[in-house]
């Protein structure tokens, strides 16, 4: 079991991240025209706008919360917020945005599986990715329930130590995950797996966040002028 834990939480993170970065670069270099979301909005707009907006709002907030919460060293915030307070904040904010994301992905999943036009033109990979994201979100929501059994912030601190050991290439990261409940381990492993498969799916578009839209000049659209008509000369 120790070997399995070491592989899953010490070695697998580097495998998944290496495939994510190198695979994304290779795909952009070799198959640039496949670098897209494959939007199906043209096929059917029903549920697409609200589902996509809710999903992206929730998932971006969740990812940002994970990055800040896991990768911020404890020494930087210990004078302002205690581990129990940080855990409570993470549970409330994560639960709120997780619920928003859950509503959005439920709409998108139902649409993908039941809309004939979307289903006929989609790929198996599209459906699998959507279901994996759905499963990952459910696991994340369940971690909030599990966290109510230890409100001292101890598990959150161990998970933060694991993440910080991974990004700083230190050994012993798997030891911080070994004692936590199965739901946290499953959530981490599935999250890493999503990074692993991202370069080969539509998830690759996470690299193409349209930040430039914030400062891009407005597009000026003018109405088409009617053609002038000339009558017969006198």
C-alpha positions in Angstrom: 0.0 0.0 0.0 2.9 2.3 0.7 4.2 1.8 -2.8 0.8 2.6 -4.3 0.5 5.7 -2.2 4.0 6.8 -3.2 3.3 6.3 -6.9 -0.1 8.1 -6.8 0.9 11.1 -4.8 4.6 11.5 -5.3 5.4 10.2 -8.9 2.0 10.4 -10.7 1.7 14.2 -10.2 4.9 14.8 -12.2 3.8 12.3 -14.9 0.5 14.0 -15.2 1.9 17.6 -15.3 4.7 16.6 -17.7 2.2 15.2 -20.1 0.0 18.2 -19.6 2.7 20.7 -20.5 4.6 18.8 -23.1 1.5 17.3 -24.7 -0.1 20.7 -25.0 3.0 22.2 -26.6 3.2 19.3 -29.1 -0.5 19.6 -30.0 -0.2 23.3 -30.5 2.9 22.8 -32.7 1.6 19.9 -34.7 -2.2 20.3 -34.7 -2.9 23.9 -34.2 -6.3 23.8 -36.0 -7.6 21.3 -33.4 -6.9 23.7 -30.6 -10.5 24.7 -30.0 -13.5 24.0 -27.7 -15.6 22.4 -30.4 -18.6 24.5 -29.4 -22.0 23.0 -30.3 -23.9 26.2 -29.7 -24.7 26.5 -33.5 -26.4 23.1 -33.3 -28.6 24.0 -30.4 -28.6 27.0 -28.2 -31.1 25.6 -25.7 -29.4 25.5 -22.3 -26.0 26.2 -23.7 -25.6 29.8 -22.6 -26.7 29.5 -19.0 -25.1 26.1 -18.5 -21.7 27.2 -20.0 -21.7 30.5 -18.1 -22.5 28.9 -14.7 -20.0 26.1 -15.3 -17.1 28.4 -16.3 -17.9 30.9 -13.5 -17.9 28.1 -10.9 -14.9 26.2 -12.2 -12.7 29.3 -12.6 -13.5 30.4 -9.0 -12.8 26.9 -7.7 -9.5 26.6 -9.5 -8.4 30.0 -8.3 -9.4 29.0 -4.7 -7.4 25.8 -5.0 -4.3 27.5 -6.3 -4.4 30.2 -3.6 -5.4 27.9 -0.7 -3.0 25.0 -1.5 0.1 26.9 -2.7 0.1 29.9 -0.2 2.7 29.1 2.5 1.2 29.1 6.0 3.7 31.7 7.2 2.3 34.3 4.9 -1.2 34.3 6.4 -0.8 32.9 10.0 -0.9 36.4 11.5 -4.3 37.2 9.8 -6.2 33.9 9.7 -6.0 30.7 11.6 -6.2 27.2 9.9 -9.8 26.6 11.2 -10.9 30.0 9.9 -9.2 29.3 6.5 -10.9 25.9 6.3 -14.3 27.4 7.1 -13.8 30.1 4.4 -12.8 27.4 1.9 -15.8 25.3 2.8 -18.3 28.2 2.4 -16.7 29.7 -0.8 -16.0 26.3 -2.3 -19.5 25.1 -1.5 -21.1 28.2 -3.1 -19.1 28.2 -6.3 -19.3 24.4 -6.4 -23.0 24.5 -6.4 -23.0 27.1 -9.2 -20.6 24.9 -11.2 -22.7 21.8 -10.4 -25.9 23.4 -11.8 -24.0 24.4 -14.9 -22.4 21.1 -15.6 -25.6 19.3 -15.0 -27.3 21.4 -17.7 -24.4 20.7 -20.1 -24.3 17.0 -19.3 -28.1 16.5 -19.8 -27.8 18.6 -23.0 -24.9 16.5 -24.3 -26.7 13.2 -23.6 -30.2 14.0 -24.6 -30.1 16.6 -27.4 -30.1 14.5 -30.7 -28.1 17.0 -32.7 -25.5 17.6 -30.1 -25.2 13.9 -29.3 -24.9 13.0 -33.0 -22.0 15.4 -33.8 -20.1 15.0 -30.5 -17.3 12.5 -29.8 -16.9 9.9 -27.2 -14.1 12.0 -25.7 -16.4 15.0 -25.2 -18.8 12.9 -23.2 -16.1 11.2 -21.2 -14.5 14.5 -20.3 -17.8 15.9 -19.2 -18.6 12.9 -17.0 -15.1 13.0 -15.5 -15.5 16.7 -14.7 -19.0 15.9 -13.2 -17.5 13.1 -11.0 -14.6 15.4 -9.9 -17.1 18.1 -8.9 -19.1 15.6 -6.9 -16.0 14.4 -5.1 -15.1 18.0 -4.4 -18.5 18.7 -2.9 -18.3 15.6 -0.8 -14.9 16.7 0.6 -16.8 19.6 2.2 -19.1 17.1 4.0 -16.0 15.1 5.1 -14.4 18.3 6.3 -17.1 18.9 8.9 -15.7 16.0 10.9 -12.4 17.9 11.5 -12.8 21.6 11.7 -9.4 22.2 13.2 -7.9 22.7 9.7 -5.4 19.8 10.1 -6.3 18.0 6.9 -6.3 21.2 4.9 -2.8 21.9 6.2 -1.6 18.4 5.2 -3.0 18.8 1.7 -1.4 22.2 1.4 1.9 20.7 2.5 1.5 18.0 -0.2 0.9 20.5 -2.9 3.7 22.8 -1.9 6.1 19.8 -1.7 5.1 18.8 -5.2 5.6 22.2 -6.8 8.9 22.7 -5.1 10.2 19.2 -6.1 10.6 18.0 -2.6 10.4 14.4 -1.5 8.0 13.0 1.1 4.9 14.6 -0.4 3.0 11.3 -0.4 3.4 11.1 3.4 1.0 14.1 3.9 -1.7 12.4 1.9 -1.4 8.9 3.4 -3.5 9.6 6.6 -6.4 11.5 4.9 -9.8 10.1 4.0 -10.3 8.3 0.7 -12.4 11.1 -0.8 -9.5 13.5 -0.7 -7.2 10.9 -2.3 -9.8 10.2 -5.0 -10.3 13.9 -5.6 -6.5 14.5 -6.0 -6.0 11.5 -8.2 -8.9 12.3 -10.6 -7.8 15.9 -10.7 -4.3 14.8 -11.8 -5.8 12.5 -14.4 -7.7 15.4 -15.9 -4.4 17.2 -16.3 -3.0 14.0 -17.9 -5.8 13.7 -20.6 -6.3 17.5 -21.2 -3.8 17.8 -24.1 -5.8 15.1 -26.1 -9.2 16.6 -25.5 -11.1 19.9 -25.7 -9.8 20.7 -22.2 -6.7 22.0 -24.0 -8.5 25.3 -24.5 -7.7 26.2 -20.9 -4.5 27.7 -22.3 -6.5 30.0 -24.5 -8.3 32.2 -21.9 -9.3 35.3 -23.9 -7.5 37.8 -21.5 -6.8 40.0 -24.5 -10.5 40.8 -24.7 -10.1 43.1 -21.7 -8.0 45.6 -23.6 -9.0 44.8 -27.2 -10.6 47.8 -29.0 -14.3 47.7 -29.5 -15.4 46.2 -32.9 -17.4 48.9 -34.8 -20.3 47.4 -36.8 -22.1 49.6 -39.1 -25.4 49.0 -40.8 -25.2 48.2 -44.4 -26.4 51.2 -46.5 -29.1 50.5 -49.0 -28.0 50.7 -52.6 -28.8 54.0 -54.4 -31.3 53.8 -57.1 -31.1 56.1 -60.1 -34.2 56.6 -62.2 -34.1 57.2 -65.9 -32.7 60.5 -67.0 -35.2 63.2 -68.3 
